[in-house]
Amino acid sequence: MIGWRFDNSYLQLPEDLFASARPITVKEPRVSVLNNRLASELGLSSDGVSDDTLARIFSGQELPEGSQPIAQAYAGHQYGNFTMLGDGRAILLGEHCTPAGQRVDIQFKGSGPTRFSRRGDGRAALGPMLREYIISEAMAALGIPTTRSLAVVTTGENVYRTSLLRGAVLTRVAASHIRVGTFEYAARLRNPDALRALADYTIARHYGELTDSPQKYVEFLRAVIARQAKLISQWQLVGFVHGVMNTDNMAVSGETIDYGPCAFMNAYRPDTVFSSIDHQGRYAYGNQPAIAQWNLARFAETLLPLLSGGQDEAVEIATESLNAFVGEYQECWLTGMRQKLGLTTAEEGDPELVQSLLDWMQAAEADYTNTFRDLSEGTAGSNHSESHEFQEWHHRWMDRLSREELPIEQVRSAMCKANPAVIPRNHRVEEALAAAEEQDDLSVMHRLLNVLLSPYSPPANSGDYREPPADDNNYRTFCGT
């Protein structure tokens, strides 16, 4: 890949926060997919570079000039239980600086063991890496902050999970990989200088406007809370279920990170869970806002020594900041829901109008995405076979829209920009992964991606991609480790 401009500012932090690492040698690397659109955005070009060279670059066999590979240390509350962790199968090559001045992490996922692998092999299978590629690019197209996928390369070697699977390496691009768990790790070092250095570095990198603030750590906490409130509201508005909202999977930059057992909800049910290991529904769709606040409480705890010289005052500041999450989340979510319903003004009864629709959708097991898109396109409410409850709600909604005093064509156009016609339907994702894994056929994935990259105005022949599966109740996802 021509155009790398590596820097390694993370290496300026205390050495306890990372360890040197190097990608393993693999037998026969081969490019499965290369994200040329993202490469162009990063100021990179593969013109004139052979497929073999690209495969060697994106499998870690040829390290770019200027890169200094490391594995980052972090901790995490996993399903509520604290664990010291770290990059067990990921290696950060360094930070690429784009021609536009943007700094992004370039990370390999599945490139072999590190100091933090905890007896794991550090490798990854093709299916989960392609899943992350599909979902992360779909999220970006939906306008939701996310890490991105630059390439997936097969290794020519198998990895063993419950069976033998094709090995692969994903190249991930992120604003950074600094997580809530990174701060938990730093706090457990009992080294105030390391914690302060991490906080100062993160502020400079992601919240530069706070660098010279006299209350920068307090404002930093509040800014992270605000970004997470907005991010989680965006997940909820499109029916995205992350699946494993451990604190090590929450990036302080405000990006969605770590696409393991994630999926999109079809029929509207707040208790929707896809992850095969989430037996209690801790990370169910409807629980995501509360879990985000819980994770942020763990983040606030790490910052207590920086918020105030006195413990009681620090706790009071942290508590006040955390209490703002609910209001900020609800404001972002309601604003988004108004947009989904074509409302440009605010009225007192709007929350009840939204909730009434969701209640009907849950009772009727209506498809979440298609219901909103049908409302956008004017195809909902005209069917006499629809329930009395829905017809009654539809009448109230039309009455509410009448007070907007906007032409219905303008309303519907705005709604179509807020309500995707297509999402990564679970059965379509599985279809693409099966073709790639079992038949080495990537055409199914490319057709799916072609539709997902224009979710609000998909190609004319994409109608089949809007259809939910016949039965999604038993669909389960796996983290791939």
Secondary structure, 3 states (H helix, E strand, C coil): CECCCEECHHHHCCHHHEEECCCCCCCCCEEEEECHHHHHHCCCECCCCCHHHHHHHCCCCCCCCCCCCEEECCEEEECCEEEECCCCCEEEEEEEECCCCCEEEEEEECECCCCCCCCCCCEEEHHHHHHHHHHHHHHHHCCCCECEEEEEEEEEEEEECCCEEEEEEEEEEECCCCEHHHHHHHHHCCCHHHHHHHHHHHHHHHCHHHCCCCCHHHHHHHHHHHHHHHHHHHHHHHCEECCCCCHHHCECCCCECCCCCCEECCECCCCCCCECCCCCCCCCHHHHHHHHHHHHHHHHHHHHHHHCCCHHHHHHHHHHHHHHHHHHHHHHHHHHHHHHCCCCCCCCCHHHHHHHHHHHHHHHCCEHHHHHHHHHHCCCCCCCCCCHHHHHHHHHHHHHHHCCCCCHHHHHHHHHCCCCCCCCCHHHHHHHHHHHHHHCCCHHHHHHHHHHCCCCCCCCCCHHHHCCCCCCCCCCECCCC
